[in-house]
């Protein structure tokens, strides 16, 4: 019979003919046969099954074997013996070099027919040893899948006791070496099926014997934490973790994170490789294990590991959001990584270039998965905006991309940030400042935030960029009577000459700290500025008093005598004067008092109060020159201003007005000889026409939601407008010797060299009884004119041509100021939020630009330089910016509002003495150079910084070299870019994608 079957299989007949002939043979062998004939047929069918070169031959061999197993069980059991199986498993079947790959399939086929035989127990014992030996040889995924199939159907063959633990560990090592070579989708699906069968076997073993779980997990961690492997272990290991019971998670993570034998490098390597598992498709609970380990590391304060792994892997995790099959897990890991990384903006900023394209891809996908991802992503991004404000130039493209998505409320944002932070103790992360590899491209130097000290950093940068003030400070001779000024000089010198990307202002902070400020709490930058300028002024005054005593004792040289007789530096740079007049409305007697100021605090008029020009008042307008976008503000609630100079102003009808010089916005000049008197209204009309064209304006209107906008001239107008003193606020008139209604008005009598304007945004809402911030957008003029009252003889000398820089009107002249700095507050309360600063250097072109005889060039003769570079100072980060960004910041970010403004006075006759002195100093000395001791200190620190950089570079190179090498994750984004021209945009995100994209996902 065996000869007939062999002849049929070797013949050249078609397979259908062979099939018919084989059927006859099979029917014949179902009949009783002698033992020798059975043995011959079993040998032939075994050969066909194991060595058949076609699928047809193997199927015929299988069919014959099954017939003998059913109809000749005794002969089959005798043939299928322990010795034969041992030979198959250890030596294989067939000639050397061409061993059959179907041995395990053959054994699996035969086992079903000997389960009840006496030899079954011996065969099971043999297989328990041999499968362990097999997995120790590291077979590939296909062979491991066959072993798993065999053991899953015949659990009697699973090793027991210690051998079972060893078997699980070795099987995990096999999985760690699985690789899918082919990029064909069918091959990938087959590979995934093999992996699932192997991991499924582990699940069955663990369910039956839970004591093998922890040793298996220990082996898994040993594999992924190894720094000796040349290649990273396979992501197929993710399939193992999904079957570990979640109730074991806390104990496992606690043991790992508290194990002193595990080095930081090993832990870093392990968590990095685990994060790579987010790309494993269809895995369950993988994200939970990754997040649990990250939380465990935070609990034991392994912040350096968390920072390194986040910065190393967060872009890869983000890229997996493109793929629906792994999106949920990747999003969970991304949310935790970002929301916990709260000490620095680094991680979030790594994602900024990728966000707009991902959002566009998810919008194209138009699926429930994509919609849910977009909503959670928008919530995450707004939380990051809230936590790391002060980067408007970076955030604008992202804000534009997500503008159509829901915005979470502040309570939701605070909840997200609060529940995910690594630690509630901020000082525990104080040493982990953002890594700055080199100095900013701007050439400017940042200031390190020492714990909510952005209020100080912003003010220092604004003062530093006030070039006249900076030059004067750097040129000062060292004085023991001015310790704070000396520290400021040192700080300015380091900002000017240091090689560091950012320096620590710790020494200056401790010296300039207002005693009522709470350490670590956010403070009001305007309050700090006032205190700082007052301290510097008082110190210099103290020095002058010391001089008087020295002069009396004839110990002061004459050269120094002239120096000490002048105004203080603060008075020269920031000091102005204001005349306050009060007129009794009964006897019309006027009393006046002049006082000095270093800043003007501008209150917001009530919502129903608009300062408008009155026809009977002479007007000298303030010009606004330059690009101006006026955004509608949010409607204010009932508010009580925080310490403005005048709380509320009531116009009195029917009474003769005090001569007033209201401020008016002038956006542009008409043709020669024609000036539009009410340009503010024209500007608003112009903006309304442009709204349809400019989406930024439309967005600003929706965000702020008010019909009327305000400008800095509006607030100055309100500041200078008359205030009626009546009712409980009546004025005691000395002439009438009683309380009378009166009118109070302020007039500027001396304009400061640097005009500091504080917008009083922080108020107390009487309706809610809570402090709040006025979020009204205020348009900021690049150039403005401030009305200053001068003596009549002085005003008569000023040229009357309307094009003159300072034109007079009834004793008033308008002094031109250029915008230098804008300190922005981001947030909704003075006790929270963040400060950052826009600034540029405004300097006179040269001393010769102003004639010595006092004649002034017209504004049109002086080229207004709109190309002066703006910078954005945000603690350690300094970047290039523009006036457009200054103007639009609130339209994109409604909580980011201008708070303190610095303007520099253009030279005119009244102020030329100060400008001339500064220009002479710059012309004689050039850019000020520090004194010898200070220069030595800066040079030593620069050398120290270079040494620190070299040491850090060596340490980091050694550290990074031990980390696992990940696949080229950026292929996800590069592929997306390349596919933009194809239909549907991003293939993987659309749920489809070719075989290449699928392979890139898994591997």
ZAMARGU-4260 file (C-alpha; in steps of 0.2 Angstrom, whole numbers, plus 5000, padded with zeros to 4 digits):
<rodrens>
0) 5000/5000/5000 | 5014/5012/5004 | 5022/5009/4987 | 5006/5013/4978 | 5004/5029/4988
5) 5022/5034/4985 | 5020/5031/4966 | 5004/5041/4966 | 5012/5056/4975 | 5028/5055/4963
10) 5018/5054/4947 | 5015/5068/4935 | 4996/5067/4936 | 4987/5083/4940 | 4983/5086/4958
15) 4964/5082/4956 | 4968/5065/4948 | 4980/5062/4962 | 4967/5067/4975 | 4955/5054/4968
20) 4968/5040/4968 | 4973/5045/4986 | 4955/5043/4991 | 4955/5025/4986 | 4971/5022/4996
25) 4963/5030/5011 | 4948/5020/5010 | 4959/5004/5009 | 4969/5008/5024 | 4954/5010/5035
30) 4953/4992/5034 | 4962/4980/5046 | 4981/4979/5042 | 4996/4970/5048 | 5008/4979/5059
35) 5022/4980/5046 | 5011/4988/5033 | 5005/5001/5046 | 5022/5005/5051 | 5027/5008/5032
40) 5012/5019/5029 | 5016/5029/5045 | 5034/5032/5039 | 5029/5037/5022 | 5015/5049/5028
45) 5027/5056/5041 | 5040/5060/5027 | 5026/5068/5016 | 5021/5079/5031 | 5038/5084/5037
50) 5048/5085/5020 | 5034/5087/5007 | 5040/5101/4995 | 5022/5106/4991 | 5007/5110/5002
55) 4997/5096/4993 | 5010/5083/4999 | 5009/5089/5017 | 4990/5089/5017 | 4990/5071/5010
60) 5003/5066/5024 | 4992/5074/5037 | 4976/5065/5031 | 4985/5048/5031 | 4992/5051/5048
65) 4975/5056/5055 | 4967/5040/5047 | 4980/5029/5056 | 4977/5038/5072 | 4959/5034/5071
70) 4958/5017/5064 | 4975/5009/5070 | 4978/5017/5087 | 4989/5004/5094 | 5001/5004/5079
75) 5000/5023/5079 | 5005/5024/5098 | 5019/5011/5095 | 5026/5022/5081 | 5023/5039/5090
80) 5035/5034/5104 | 5046/5044/5116 | 5062/5039/5108 | 5056/5045/5090 | 5049/5061/5097
85) 5066/5065/5106 | 5075/5062/5090 | 5063/5074/5081 | 5065/5087/5094 | 5084/5086/5096
90) 5090/5081/5079 | 5076/5086/5068 | 5070/5077/5053 | 5078/5076/5036 | 5096/5079/5029
95) 5108/5091/5038 | 5105/5108/5032 | 5088/5105/5027 | 5079/5101/5043 | 5060/5101/5043
100) 5051/5116/5050 | 5036/5107/5054 | 5041/5096/5068 | 5031/5105/5081 | 5016/5104/5070
105) 5019/5085/5068 | 5020/5083/5087 | 5004/5093/5089 | 4995/5082/5076 | 5000/5066/5084
110) 4997/5071/5103 | 4978/5070/5100 | 4979/5052/5097 | 4989/5046/5112 | 4981/5056/5126
115) 4974/5040/5134 | 4988/5029/5130 | 5000/5022/5144 | 5014/5031/5135 | 5006/5048/5136
120) 5014/5053/5153 | 5031/5049/5147 | 5028/5060/5131 | 5022/5074/5142 | 5037/5073/5153
125) 5048/5073/5138 | 5039/5088/5130 | 5040/5098/5147 | 5059/5097/5146 | 5061/5099/5127
130) 5050/5115/5125 | 5061/5123/5139 | 5076/5118/5129 | 5068/5125/5113 | 5064/5142/5120
135) 5082/5143/5127 | 5088/5142/5109 | 5079/5158/5105 | 5067/5153/5091 | 5059/5165/5080
140) 5041/5171/5082 | 5034/5158/5071 | 5042/5143/5080 | 5037/5151/5097 | 5019/5153/5091
145) 5019/5134/5087 | 5026/5130/5104 | 5013/5141/5112 | 4999/5133/5102 | 5005/5116/5107
150) 5006/5121/5125 | 4989/5130/5125 | 4980/5115/5118 | 4990/5103/5129 | 4994/5111/5146
155) 5001/5095/5152 | 5016/5099/5142 | 5019/5115/5151 | 5035/5115/5162 | 5031/5114/5181
160) 5039/5121/5197 | 5055/5131/5195 | 5056/5125/5176 | 5039/5134/5173 | 5047/5151/5180
165) 5062/5148/5169 | 5051/5144/5154 | 5041/5160/5156 | 5057/5170/5158 | 5065/5163/5143
170) 5049/5165/5133 | 5049/5183/5137 | 5067/5184/5131 | 5062/5176/5115 | 5048/5190/5113
175) 5062/5203/5116 | 5071/5197/5101 | 5056/5196/5089 | 5058/5207/5073 | 5047/5208/5058
180) 5058/5209/5043 | 5045/5211/5030 | 5035/5227/5027 | 5020/5219/5018 | 5004/5221/5027
185) 5000/5202/5027 | 5017/5198/5034 | 5014/5211/5048 | 4997/5204/5052 | 5005/5186/5053
190) 5019/5193/5064 | 5006/5201/5076 | 4996/5185/5077 | 5012/5175/5082 | 5016/5188/5096
195) 4998/5187/5102 | 4999/5168/5103 | 5015/5168/5113 | 5009/5182/5125 | 4992/5173/5126
200) 5002/5157/5133 | 5010/5168/5146 | 4993/5174/5151 | 4986/5156/5153 | 5002/5151/5163
205) 5000/5166/5175 | 4982/5163/5178 | 4985/5145/5183 | 5001/5149/5193 | 5001/5167/5199
210) 5018/5164/5208 | 5026/5165/5191 | 5021/5183/5187 | 5033/5193/5197 | 5048/5183/5192
215) 5042/5185/5174 | 5041/5204/5177 | 5058/5204/5184 | 5065/5196/5169 | 5056/5208/5158
220) 5063/5223/5167 | 5080/5216/5166 | 5078/5215/5147 | 5072/5233/5145 | 5084/5240/5157
225) 5099/5232/5150 | 5112/5245/5143 | 5123/5231/5136 | 5112/5226/5121 | 5117/5233/5104
230) 5099/5233/5098 | 5084/5239/5108 | 5072/5224/5113 | 5057/5222/5102 | 5041/5232/5106
235) 5032/5216/5105 | 5036/5215/5124 | 5021/5227/5126 | 5010/5212/5123 | 5017/5204/5139
240) 5013/5218/5150 | 4994/5219/5145 | 4991/5203/5153 | 4998/5207/5170 | 4984/5209/5183
245) 4982/5228/5187 | 4980/5224/5205 | 4998/5220/5206 | 5003/5237/5198 | 5006/5247/5214
250) 5017/5234/5222 | 5027/5231/5207 | 5030/5249/5204 | 5034/5252/5222 | 5047/5238/5222
255) 5055/5245/5206 | 5056/5263/5211 | 5063/5259/5229 | 5076/5246/5223 | 5093/5253/5226
260) 5101/5240/5215 | 5093/5248/5200 | 5104/5263/5193 | 5097/5279/5186 | 5104/5274/5169
265) 5095/5257/5170 | 5079/5265/5175 | 5080/5279/5162 | 5083/5265/5149 | 5068/5255/5155
270) 5056/5269/5155 | 5062/5275/5138 | 5059/5258/5130 | 5042/5256/5139 | 5036/5273/5131
275) 5041/5266/5114 | 5027/5253/5118 | 5014/5266/5114 | 5016/5261/5096 | 5011/5243/5099
280) 4994/5241/5091 | 4979/5233/5101 | 4989/5232/5117 | 4978/5235/5133 | 4983/5244/5149
285) 5001/5248/5142 | 4998/5267/5145 | 4992/5263/5163 | 5009/5254/5166 | 5019/5268/5158
290) 5010/5282/5168 | 5011/5271/5184 | 5030/5270/5183 | 5032/5289/5179 | 5021/5293/5195
295) 5032/5280/5205 | 5048/5289/5199 | 5040/5306/5204 | 5035/5299/5221 | 5053/5295/5225
300) 5059/5312/5218 | 5068/5305/5203 | 5065/5321/5194 | 5081/5320/5183 | 5075/5304/5175
305) 5058/5311/5172 | 5065/5326/5164 | 5077/5317/5153 | 5064/5304/5147 | 5051/5317/5144
310) 5062/5328/5133 | 5068/5312/5124 | 5052/5304/5121 | 5038/5317/5121 | 5039/5321/5102
315) 5038/5302/5098 | 5023/5300/5109 | 5014/5315/5101 | 5018/5308/5083 | 5008/5292/5087
320) 4992/5303/5088 | 4992/5302/5069 | 4987/5283/5071 | 4969/5279/5077 | 4974/5261/5082
325) 4986/5268/5095 | 4979/5285/5098 | 4970/5282/5115 | 4985/5275/5124 | 4997/5288/5116
330) 4986/5302/5121 | 4984/5296/5139 | 5003/5295/5141 | 5005/5312/5132 | 4993/5321/5144
335) 5002/5314/5159 | 5019/5318/5153 | 5015/5336/5148 | 5003/5340/5163 | 5016/5334/5175
340) 5031/5343/5167 | 5027/5360/5175 | 5044/5366/5181 | 5049/5371/5163 | 5041/5375/5146
345) 5054/5364/5137 | 5043/5349/5134 | 5028/5359/5128 | 5038/5369/5116 | 5046/5354/5108
350) 5028/5350/5102 | 5024/5368/5095 | 5030/5365/5077 | 5020/5349/5076 | 5003/5354/5083
355) 4996/5364/5068 | 4999/5350/5056 | 4992/5336/5068 | 4976/5347/5071 | 4974/5348/5052
360) 4976/5330/5050 | 4964/5326/5063 | 4951/5338/5056 | 4953/5329/5039 | 4950/5312/5047
365) 4933/5317/5053 | 4930/5302/5065 | 4924/5301/5083 | 4941/5296/5088 | 4949/5311/5080
370) 4935/5323/5087 | 4938/5316/5105 | 4957/5318/5102 | 4955/5336/5096 | 4945/5341/5111
375) 4957/5333/5124 | 4972/5341/5114 | 4964/5358/5115 | 4961/5357/5133 | 4979/5351/5136
380) 4986/5366/5125 | 4976/5379/5134 | 4982/5372/5151 | 5000/5374/5144 | 4996/5391/5138
385) 4990/5395/5156 | 5005/5387/5164 | 5018/5394/5152 | 5012/5411/5147 | 5023/5424/5139
390) 5027/5416/5122 | 5015/5425/5111 | 5026/5424/5095 | 5028/5405/5098 | 5010/5402/5102
395) 5001/5412/5089 | 5001/5398/5075 | 4995/5385/5088 | 4981/5397/5094 | 4976/5400/5076
400) 4976/5381/5073 | 4964/5377/5088 | 4953/5393/5088 | 4938/5383/5083 | 4940/5370/5097
405) 4932/5372/5115 | 4941/5382/5128 | 4942/5375/5145 | 4937/5386/5160 | 4951/5391/5173
410) 4944/5379/5186 | 4946/5365/5174 | 4964/5370/5170 | 4969/5372/5188 | 4962/5355/5192
415) 4972/5347/5178 | 4988/5355/5183 | 4985/5352/5201 | 4981/5333/5200 | 4996/5329/5189
420) 5011/5339/5196 | 5026/5329/5201 | 5026/5337/5218 | 5017/5351/5227 | 5034/5358/5234
425) 5040/5370/5220 | 5057/5371/5229 | 5061/5353/5225 | 5062/5357/5207 | 5072/5373/5209
430) 5088/5366/5202 | 5080/5359/5186 | 5080/5375/5176 | 5077/5374/5157 | 5094/5369/5149
435) 5101/5383/5139 | 5114/5377/5127 | 5120/5394/5121 | 5116/5412/5121 | 5101/5418/5113
440) 5103/5423/5094 | 5098/5440/5099 | 5114/5443/5109 | 5103/5447/5124 | 5104/5438/5141
445) 5089/5431/5151 | 5086/5431/5169 | 5083/5415/5179 | 5066/5414/5188 | 5070/5411/5206
450) 5052/5407/5211 | 5039/5418/5205 | 5051/5432/5202 | 5046/5436/5184 | 5039/5453/5191
455) 5057/5458/5195 | 5064/5450/5179 | 5053/5460/5168 | 5056/5476/5177 | 5075/5474/5176
460) 5075/5470/5158 | 5064/5486/5154 | 5076/5496/5164 | 5091/5488/5156 | 5084/5492/5139
465) 5081/5510/5144 | 5098/5514/5136 | 5101/5531/5144 | 5097/5525/5161 | 5108/5509/5158
470) 5123/5520/5152 | 5121/5531/5167 | 5121/5517/5179 | 5136/5508/5171 | 5146/5525/5171
475) 5143/5528/5189 | 5159/5527/5201 | 5157/5515/5215 | 5150/5522/5230 | 5149/5515/5247
480) 5133/5526/5251 | 5124/5518/5236 | 5124/5499/5239 | 5108/5495/5229 | 5114/5506/5214
485) 5131/5496/5215 | 5122/5480/5214 | 5111/5486/5199 | 5127/5492/5191 | 5134/5474/5193
490) 5118/5466/5186 | 5118/5478/5171 | 5136/5474/5168 | 5133/5455/5168 | 5118/5457/5157
495) 5129/5467/5145 | 5145/5456/5145 | 5141/5439/5152 | 5143/5424/5140 | 5129/5414/5149
500) 5112/5412/5141 | 5104/5418/5157 | 5111/5424/5174 | 5104/5423/5192 | 5098/5440/5199
505) 5098/5432/5217 | 5109/5445/5225 | 5099/5460/5218 | 5083/5452/5223 | 5089/5450/5241
510) 5095/5468/5241 | 5079/5476/5232 | 5066/5465/5240 | 5052/5475/5248 | 5050/5469/5266
515) 5031/5466/5264 | 5033/5454/5250 | 5030/5436/5253 | 5044/5424/5247 | 5039/5413/5233
520) 5023/5422/5230 | 5019/5432/5214 | 5019/5451/5216 | 5014/5467/5207 | 5028/5472/5196
525) 5022/5491/5197 | 5023/5490/5215 | 5041/5483/5214 | 5046/5496/5202 | 5040/5511/5213
530) 5049/5503/5228 | 5065/5501/5218 | 5066/5518/5211 | 5062/5526/5228 | 5076/5516/5236
535) 5088/5521/5223 | 5083/5539/5224 | 5084/5539/5243 | 5101/5531/5243 | 5108/5545/5232
540) 5100/5558/5242 | 5108/5550/5258 | 5124/5552/5248 | 5121/5570/5245 | 5118/5573/5264
545) 5135/5564/5267 | 5143/5576/5255 | 5136/5591/5264 | 5144/5585/5280 | 5160/5582/5271
550) 5159/5599/5263 | 5157/5608/5280 | 5173/5599/5286 | 5182/5604/5269 | 5185/5585/5265
555) 5176/5586/5248 | 5186/5590/5232 | 5178/5603/5221 | 5176/5591/5206 | 5165/5580/5216
560) 5156/5594/5223 | 5148/5598/5207 | 5142/5580/5205 | 5133/5580/5221 | 5124/5596/5219
565) 5114/5589/5204 | 5098/5580/5204 | 5098/5561/5208 | 5099/5550/5193 | 5081/5544/5196
570) 5075/5561/5196 | 5085/5565/5180 | 5078/5549/5171 | 5061/5546/5178 | 5056/5562/5187
575) 5042/5573/5181 | 5032/5586/5190 | 5013/5589/5191 | 5003/5604/5196 | 4986/5600/5205
580) 4974/5614/5205 | 4958/5615/5215 | 4945/5628/5211 | 4931/5632/5223 | 4915/5633/5213
585) 4908/5646/5224 | 4921/5660/5226 | 4931/5653/5211 | 4947/5654/5221 | 4961/5642/5215
590) 4974/5634/5226 | 4988/5624/5218 | 5002/5612/5223 | 5016/5605/5213 | 5023/5587/5217
595) 5035/5576/5209 | 5031/5559/5201 | 5041/5544/5193 | 5026/5536/5185 | 5008/5540/5181
600) 4995/5527/5187 | 4981/5527/5174 | 4964/5522/5180 | 4951/5515/5168 | 4935/5526/5166
605) 4918/5518/5170 | 4911/5509/5155 | 4898/5523/5152 | 4912/5536/5152 | 4920/5541/5136
610) 4933/5556/5136 | 4928/5566/5121 | 4934/5583/5115 | 4924/5598/5119 | 4922/5611/5106
615) 4927/5625/5118 | 4943/5617/5124 | 4959/5621/5115 | 4967/5604/5110 | 4985/5599/5107
620) 4983/5580/5102 | 4994/5566/5106 | 5000/5557/5090 | 5000/5538/5087 | 5012/5533/5074
625) 5014/5516/5067 | 5005/5500/5065 | 4990/5500/5076 | 4977/5486/5079 | 4963/5492/5091
630) 4954/5476/5098 | 4938/5477/5107 | 4939/5474/5126 | 4929/5463/5137 | 4915/5473/5145
635) 4920/5478/5163 | 4910/5474/5178 | 4906/5486/5192 | 4924/5490/5198 | 4932/5500/5211
640) 4950/5505/5206 | 4965/5500/5216 | 4972/5517/5222 | 4971/5528/5207 | 4974/5546/5209
645) 4955/5550/5207 | 4942/5537/5210 | 4927/5545/5201 | 4924/5560/5191 | 4908/5570/5189
650) 4906/5583/5175 | 4896/5598/5181 | 4885/5606/5168 | 4883/5625/5166 | 4899/5630/5174
655) 4914/5638/5165 | 4927/5624/5162 | 4944/5624/5168 | 4957/5626/5153 | 4960/5607/5149
660) 4971/5599/5136 | 4963/5582/5132 | 4973/5568/5124 | 4968/5563/5106 | 4973/5548/5096
665) 4980/5553/5079 | 4983/5537/5068 | 4989/5546/5052 | 4991/5563/5044 | 4980/5569/5030
670) 4987/5578/5015 | 4998/5593/5018 | 4990/5607/5028 | 4975/5596/5033 | 4974/5587/5050
675) 4959/5576/5054 | 4953/5582/5072 | 4945/5566/5077 | 4956/5552/5070 | 4952/5540/5084
680) 4934/5538/5076 | 4942/5536/5059 | 4954/5523/5066 | 4939/5513/5073 | 4930/5515/5056
685) 4945/5509/5047 | 4947/5494/5059 | 4929/5489/5057 | 4931/5489/5038 | 4946/5478/5040
690) 4938/5465/5051 | 4931/5455/5037 | 4949/5454/5030 | 4959/5451/5045 | 4954/5436/5055
695) 4965/5442/5070 | 4953/5457/5072 | 4938/5446/5071 | 4945/5434/5084 | 4950/5448/5095
700) 4932/5455/5095 | 4925/5438/5099 | 4937/5436/5113 | 4935/5453/5121 | 4917/5456/5117
705) 4915/5474/5119 | 4909/5487/5107 | 4922/5501/5112 | 4940/5500/5113 | 4952/5510/5124
710) 4969/5517/5120 | 4983/5524/5131 | 4978/5542/5126 | 4960/5539/5132 | 4967/5534/5149
715) 4978/5549/5150 | 4963/5560/5145 | 4954/5553/5159 | 4968/5555/5171 | 4970/5574/5166
720) 4951/5577/5165 | 4943/5588/5179 | 4936/5579/5195 | 4922/5586/5204 | 4923/5586/5223
725) 4905/5586/5230 | 4894/5577/5242 | 4905/5568/5255 | 4920/5573/5246 | 4918/5592/5247
730) 4933/5603/5247 | 4937/5615/5262 | 4940/5632/5254 | 4951/5643/5265 | 4943/5659/5257
735) 4925/5653/5261 | 4931/5645/5277 | 4919/5630/5274 | 4916/5614/5264 | 4912/5619/5246
740) 4909/5610/5229 | 4925/5611/5219 | 4934/5606/5204 | 4951/5597/5204 | 4962/5596/5189
745) 4980/5589/5186 | 4992/5597/5174 | 5009/5591/5169 | 5023/5604/5172 | 5038/5594/5168
750) 5039/5579/5157 | 5051/5565/5163 | 5065/5559/5152 | 5057/5541/5153 | 5038/5541/5155
755) 5032/5526/5165 | 5013/5523/5163 | 5005/5510/5174 | 4988/5504/5169 | 4978/5501/5184
760) 4970/5484/5179 | 4968/5476/5196 | 4951/5480/5204 | 4939/5475/5217 | 4922/5469/5211
765) 4909/5476/5223 | 4896/5464/5216 | 4906/5448/5218 | 4917/5455/5233 | 4932/5448/5224
770) 4948/5455/5217 | 4949/5454/5198 | 4958/5460/5183 | 4951/5472/5170 | 4955/5463/5154
775) 4950/5477/5143 | 4962/5478/5128 | 4971/5495/5127 | 4979/5500/5110 | 4996/5506/5113
780) 5003/5520/5102 | 5021/5518/5096 | 5023/5537/5097 | 5013/5549/5108 | 5013/5568/5113
785) 5011/5572/5131 | 5004/5590/5135 | 5016/5599/5147 | 5012/5616/5155 | 5026/5628/5153
790) 5029/5646/5158 | 5022/5659/5145 | 5040/5666/5141 | 5046/5648/5138 | 5031/5644/5127
795) 5033/5660/5117 | 5050/5654/5112 | 5044/5638/5105 | 5041/5638/5086 | 5023/5639/5081
800) 5024/5629/5065 | 5012/5615/5066 | 5025/5603/5060 | 5037/5607/5075 | 5041/5593/5087
805) 5034/5604/5101 | 5020/5616/5097 | 5012/5628/5110 | 4995/5632/5114 | 4990/5643/5129
810) 5006/5639/5139 | 5005/5620/5134 | 5018/5611/5123 | 5016/5593/5118 | 5032/5583/5121
815) 5035/5568/5110 | 5038/5551/5117 | 5043/5535/5109 | 5038/5518/5116 | 5052/5508/5123
820) 5045/5494/5134 | 5029/5485/5138 | 5028/5474/5153 | 5014/5462/5150 | 5004/5453/5164
825) 4997/5436/5159 | 4983/5430/5171 | 4967/5436/5180 | 4974/5442/5197 | 4989/5452/5204
830) 4993/5437/5215 | 4995/5425/5201 | 5000/5424/5183 | 5016/5428/5174 | 5025/5444/5168
835) 5035/5446/5153 | 5042/5461/5144 | 5043/5468/5126 | 5057/5480/5124 | 5068/5490/5111
840) 5082/5502/5112 | 5077/5520/5109 | 5091/5532/5107 | 5095/5548/5099 | 5104/5546/5083
845) 5118/5558/5088 | 5121/5573/5098 | 5121/5584/5082 | 5103/5579/5078 | 5097/5593/5089
850) 5104/5611/5085 | 5113/5620/5100 | 5103/5636/5097 | 5086/5627/5102 | 5079/5627/5085
855) 5070/5611/5082 | 5068/5600/5067 | 5051/5595/5062 | 5044/5578/5064 | 5044/5575/5046
860) 5062/5579/5044 | 5066/5565/5057 | 5065/5548/5050 | 5054/5538/5062 | 5063/5521/5063
865) 5050/5508/5063 | 5063/5495/5060 | 5071/5496/5077 | 5071/5478/5083 | 5059/5473/5097
870) 5064/5459/5109 | 5054/5448/5120 | 5061/5445/5137 | 5053/5430/5146 | 5064/5425/5161
875) 5078/5415/5154 | 5071/5416/5136 | 5075/5431/5125 | 5069/5431/5107 | 5066/5443/5092
880) 5049/5451/5091 | 5040/5465/5083 | 5028/5479/5087 | 5015/5469/5078 | 5016/5456/5091
885) 5015/5469/5105 | 4999/5476/5097 | 4991/5459/5094 | 4996/5450/5110 | 4979/5453/5119
890) 4969/5448/5103 | 4976/5431/5103 | 4978/5429/5122 | 4964/5439/5131 | 4973/5436/5148
895) 4989/5444/5142 | 4987/5463/5144 | 4999/5477/5144 | 5002/5483/5162 | 5017/5495/5163
900) 5023/5505/5148 | 5040/5514/5146 | 5041/5529/5134 | 5057/5539/5130 | 5056/5558/5127
905) 5063/5564/5111 | 5075/5579/5113 | 5067/5596/5113 | 5072/5612/5120 | 5065/5609/5137
910) 5073/5592/5139 | 5089/5594/5129 | 5100/5596/5144 | 5097/5578/5149 | 5099/5572/5131
915) 5115/5582/5128 | 5123/5575/5144 | 5119/5557/5140 | 5125/5560/5122 | 5141/5568/5127
920) 5144/5553/5139 | 5141/5541/5125 | 5152/5551/5113 | 5166/5552/5125 | 5166/5535/5132
925) 5157/5524/5119 | 5147/5510/5127 | 5151/5511/5145 | 5164/5498/5151 | 5164/5491/5169
930) 5177/5496/5182 | 5192/5485/5184 | 5185/5474/5199 | 5168/5471/5190 | 5177/5467/5173
935) 5187/5454/5182 | 5172/5446/5191 | 5163/5445/5174 | 5179/5437/5165 | 5181/5424/5179
940) 5162/5420/5178 | 5164/5418/5159 | 5178/5406/5161 | 5169/5397/5175 | 5154/5395/5163
945) 5165/5388/5149 | 5172/5375/5161 | 5154/5371/5166 | 5149/5369/5148 | 5163/5357/5145
950) 5160/5346/5160 | 5141/5345/5156 | 5145/5341/5138 | 5156/5327/5143 | 5144/5320/5157
955) 5129/5321/5145 | 5138/5313/5131 | 5142/5298/5143 | 5125/5298/5149 | 5116/5298/5133
960) 5127/5285/5125 | 5120/5272/5137 | 5102/5276/5132 | 5092/5265/5120 | 5092/5270/5102
965) 5075/5272/5096 | 5068/5270/5079 | 5067/5286/5068 | 5050/5292/5075 | 5051/5308/5065
970) 5047/5298/5050 | 5029/5299/5055 | 5029/5318/5053 | 5040/5317/5038 | 5029/5304/5029
975) 5014/5315/5033 | 5023/5330/5025 | 5027/5320/5009 | 5009/5313/5008 | 5001/5331/5008
980) 4999/5330/4990 | 4989/5314/4990 | 4971/5313/4992 | 4965/5313/5010 | 4981/5321/5017
985) 4988/5310/5030 | 4986/5291/5026 | 4988/5284/5044 | 4977/5297/5052 | 4963/5293/5040
990) 4962/5276/5046 | 4970/5268/5031 | 4988/5270/5025 | 4998/5258/5015 | 5009/5244/5021
995) 5024/5256/5023 | 5014/5267/5035 | 5008/5252/5045 | 5025/5245/5047 | 5031/5262/5053
1000) 5018/5262/5066 | 5022/5246/5074 | 5041/5247/5072
</rodrens>
